Amino acid sequence: MDVTDQRLLALLKKDGRASVTNLAGELGVSRVTVQSRLDRMKRDGTIRRFTVEMGRVGFDDLIHAIMMIEVKGAQSVSVIRQLRRMAEIVDLHTTNGVWDLVARIETVSLPDFDRVLRQVREVQGVTGSETSLLLDRARG
């Protein structure tokens, strides 16, 4: 990763919706250069996804859940790679104990939530899961 790649990533962190034309202007390179760098970074996993980060205004409108996932040992790398491609999985951690992974899920509706649960359970190598909806922040 060279300086241009680093600057490109910095610009995308500020505005993930910036056009290729605007990014090229900011970097002083051609649109083709920006597009080829974006394609390469998506392909090699440097950029996993483009997403919308919501502020507090819409936060409580989302469905939030924690999913504990059991993985067949030899397939953990493949499972992690597939789960990271799911936009609704906003955080993914390895862990110890009975469960191998902990995923934090955010969806906009219960039907979307149901779809994500099915997709996770259908991933080759996932052998079990347990999911808890997060209802309200505990205040004390």
N, C-alpha and C positions, 0 to 999 in steps of 0.2 A: 504494500500500500504506500503510494507516494503522497507528496504534499497536496496534489490536486484531488486525490481521493479523499484525503482528510478534510480538505476545505469543502468538498462536495457533501460529505456526511454532516459537517457542521451546519451547512446551509439547510440540509434536509431536516435536521433536528429542530431548527428554528421554524421551518415551514415545510412540512411534509407534502403539501399540495402545490409547491412551487412548480411552475412549468419547466420543461427542459430548456425552452428558449430563455427564460429568466435565469435559470441556473447557469447556462452557457455564458450569458452576459456578465453575470457576477464573477465567474471564474476566468473570463477572457479566453474561452475555448469555443470550438464549434459545437452545435447541437448534436452532431454525430458522435463527437468525443464523449459528451455527457451521457448520451443514450447507451453507448457501448460500455462505459464504465458502470452505469446503473445495471445493465444486463449482467455484466460479469459479477458484480457484487451480490446480485440476487442469486445467481447461479452458484457461487461459492459459499453462500450462507452469511456473508458479511451483513447483508440486509435480508432479514427474514420476512418482514412484512411492512406494509405501510398501514398506519392505523390512525384512528381519531382518539385523542386523549380528551376525555370529558372533564370539565370542571365540576365543582360541587353542585351546580344547578341541576344537572340531570342524574347525578350519582345515585340518588335514592330511588330513581325510577327504574333502575336496572335490577335484574335478577342476579343475585350474588350467591355463589356456592363454593364449597371446598370439596374436592373429590380426591379420595385416597385410592391409589391404583396399585394393583399387584401385577408384576411383570415376570414372564418367563425369562430367567436369567440371561440366556444367550441372545435374547432379542431386545435387550434394554436400549441399545443405541438406536436401533431401527424404530422402536416405539417412541422414544424421545423425539426423534426427528419428525415423525408423523404428527405427534401431538403439538409440536411447536408450530406447525403449519396451520393449526386451527386458530383463527382470529379470536374466538371467544375464550380461549385459554390465555389469560393475561399474565399468568405467572406459573412457573413449573419448577419444582424442586425435587431433588433426590432426597431420600430420608432413610432412616434405619428402622428396624422393628418389623412388624408384620407387613407393612405397606412399603412399596419401593419408591413411589412418586406421590407428590402432593400437588394437585393442580388447583389454581384459583380460576373460577369460571365467572364470566359476566355475559349475560344475554339481555336482549331487550324485551323478551316475552317468554312465557312458559312453553309455548310450542317450540321456540328456538332452543330453549334449555333442554327440552326432551330430545330434540334432534341431536344436540351436542352429546348428550349422554349416550345415545345410540351409536353415534360415530366413534366415540372413545371405546366403547365396549366391542366394536367391530374391528378395532385395530389388531392386526395379527401380533400376538405376543402378550396382549392384555389378558390376564387370567382371572382377574377379579377387581371389583371396585366397590366403594361405599361413598355415598355423596350426602352432604348436609347443606341445606339451604341456610344462608345467613339472613336472619329475620330482621334484627334491629341491633344497633350498637348498644352494648351494655353500658349503662351510665350508673354512676354510683355516688 
